[in-house]
């Protein structure tokens, strides 16, 4: 079984269901659940009663008892999952950045192997960044950033909707569009980490911790902004063989 953990209960699961229909059409071994709170609350819950991190499935069950007691997750225990993937937002618009960044770094270092503790993917500044594109392929995508004060939830969500070339979410139901979205995000990530606007030589070049550190060094600390990136296309690039996305010279 594969466990997918999302920050939110509505947008992320529905977005992933679309991805699943395109890229995992025959999969019936996936369990989806939502934490329904920020990555920083997630960090706090993991550490509330332990010196290190608590078991992520146990923590989720404790939260789900309050919000979704009928969730499918209660049928399983940690040992039932061969892989765990987590998807959260980089909410940096308020609070102590030094504390927040230290917590995210600790989480990324811990959740760095899906077959062990799990693998964490982060959207900058949030999951709605998936809409932040002009007509695909968008050759300017690598330039898009958002200031800290403009990354506030409702404000950025509205901006992403208005900025997007496509009305609604229908464009995310097309596999070719997703290939463009993967390319845009991966090349941008490689430009962040290696200063090369090209496909990375290795998946490690666009590892989540490398992206996070590049965001801090090139955007967050000097300019109080982040480069807009989405977790889902980076997950797809990580999950599948590289040739799935780079074999087509038209992309």
Buried (B, 14 or more C-beta within 10 A) or exposed (E): BBBBBBBBBEBBBEBBEBBBEBBBEEEEEBBBBBBBBBBBEBBEBBBEEEEEBBEBBEBBBEBBEEEBEEBEBBEBEEEEBEBBBBBBBBBBBEEEBEEBBEBBBBBBEBBBEBEEBBBBBBBBBBBBBBBBBBEBBBEEBBEBBBEBEEBBEEEBBEBBEEBBEBEEBEBBEBEEBBBBBBBBBBBBBBBBBBEEEEBBEEBEBBBBBBBBBBBBEBBBEEEEBBBBBBBBBBBBBBBEEBEBBBEEEEB
